[in-house]
Amino acid sequence: MSATLNGKVMVFDSGMGGLTVAREIQGLAPSIAVDYAADTGFFPYGEKSDTALKDRLPAVAKALCQVARPDVFVIACNTASTLALPEVRAALD
């Protein structure tokens, strides 16, 4: 017997690379709704200061979650998760 998973996931990246993560989630759990957001207005993250990213990312994550209301927020960006994961976690419940 297999369980059907329900819910909503928000996948976030600085560009389009995280679409592979979103597709993998959708493939593994087709009944889960997957939203994708790319921060292309601030791309590329590698050219931004650590401080600018630590300031920006929690606010962006919180705003996305307020609009999309996901059950899970996935950061599919290595730069974002390396620099600001604790700050993003603190901003989200």
C-alpha positions as CSV (number, residue, x, y, z in Angstrom):
1,M,0.0,0.0,0.0
2,S,1.4,3.4,-1.0
3,A,0.5,6.6,0.7
4,T,-0.6,9.7,-1.3
5,L,1.2,12.8,-0.2
6,N,-0.7,16.1,-0.2
7,G,0.5,19.6,0.4
8,K,2.3,22.4,-1.2
9,V,6.0,23.0,-1.7
10,M,7.7,26.3,-2.7
11,V,11.0,25.9,-4.4
12,F,13.2,29.0,-4.4
13,D,16.4,29.7,-6.4
14,S,18.3,32.8,-7.6
15,G,17.7,31.7,-11.2
16,M,16.3,28.8,-13.2
17,G,18.6,26.0,-12.0
18,G,16.3,25.0,-9.2
19,L,13.7,23.9,-11.7
20,T,15.4,20.5,-11.7
21,V,14.7,20.3,-7.9
22,A,11.1,21.3,-8.5
23,R,10.8,18.6,-11.2
24,E,12.3,15.9,-9.0
25,I,9.9,16.7,-6.2
26,Q,7.0,16.6,-8.6
27,G,8.2,13.3,-10.0
28,L,8.6,11.7,-6.6
29,A,5.3,13.0,-5.2
30,P,2.9,14.0,-8.1
31,S,0.0,14.8,-5.8
32,I,2.0,17.6,-4.1
33,A,1.6,21.1,-5.6
34,V,4.9,22.6,-6.4
35,D,5.4,26.4,-6.8
36,Y,8.7,27.9,-8.1
37,A,10.1,31.3,-7.5
38,A,13.3,32.7,-9.0
39,D,14.9,35.9,-7.7
40,T,16.1,36.9,-11.2
41,G,15.9,40.6,-10.3
42,F,18.8,40.1,-7.9
43,F,20.7,37.5,-10.0
44,P,23.5,36.5,-10.0
45,Y,23.9,36.0,-6.2
46,G,27.6,35.3,-6.6
47,E,28.2,38.9,-7.4
48,K,26.4,40.2,-4.3
49,S,27.9,40.8,-0.9
50,D,27.2,38.4,1.9
51,T,25.5,41.2,3.8
52,A,23.2,42.1,1.0
53,L,22.1,38.4,0.6
54,K,21.7,37.9,4.4
55,D,19.5,41.0,4.4
56,R,17.5,40.2,1.3
57,L,16.8,36.4,1.5
58,P,14.8,36.2,4.7
59,A,12.5,39.0,3.5
60,V,12.1,37.4,0.1
61,A,11.4,34.0,1.7
62,K,8.8,35.4,4.1
63,A,7.1,37.4,1.4
64,L,6.8,34.3,-0.9
65,C,5.5,32.2,2.0
66,Q,2.9,34.8,2.8
67,V,1.6,34.7,-0.7
68,A,1.9,31.1,-1.6
69,R,1.3,29.5,1.8
70,P,3.5,26.4,1.3
71,D,3.8,23.6,3.8
72,V,7.5,23.4,2.9
73,F,10.0,26.0,1.6
74,V,13.0,24.6,-0.3
75,I,16.0,26.7,-1.1
76,A,17.5,25.2,-4.3
77,C,20.3,27.7,-4.4
78,N,23.7,26.8,-2.8
79,T,24.8,30.4,-2.4
80,A,21.5,31.3,-0.6
81,S,21.5,28.3,1.7
82,T,25.2,28.6,2.5
83,L,25.0,32.3,3.4
84,A,21.5,32.8,4.8
85,L,19.9,29.5,5.8
86,P,19.8,30.4,9.6
87,E,18.4,33.8,8.8
88,V,15.7,32.3,6.5
89,R,14.8,29.7,9.0
90,A,14.4,32.4,11.7
91,A,12.1,34.4,9.4
92,L,9.8,31.4,8.6
93,D,7.6,29.4,11.0
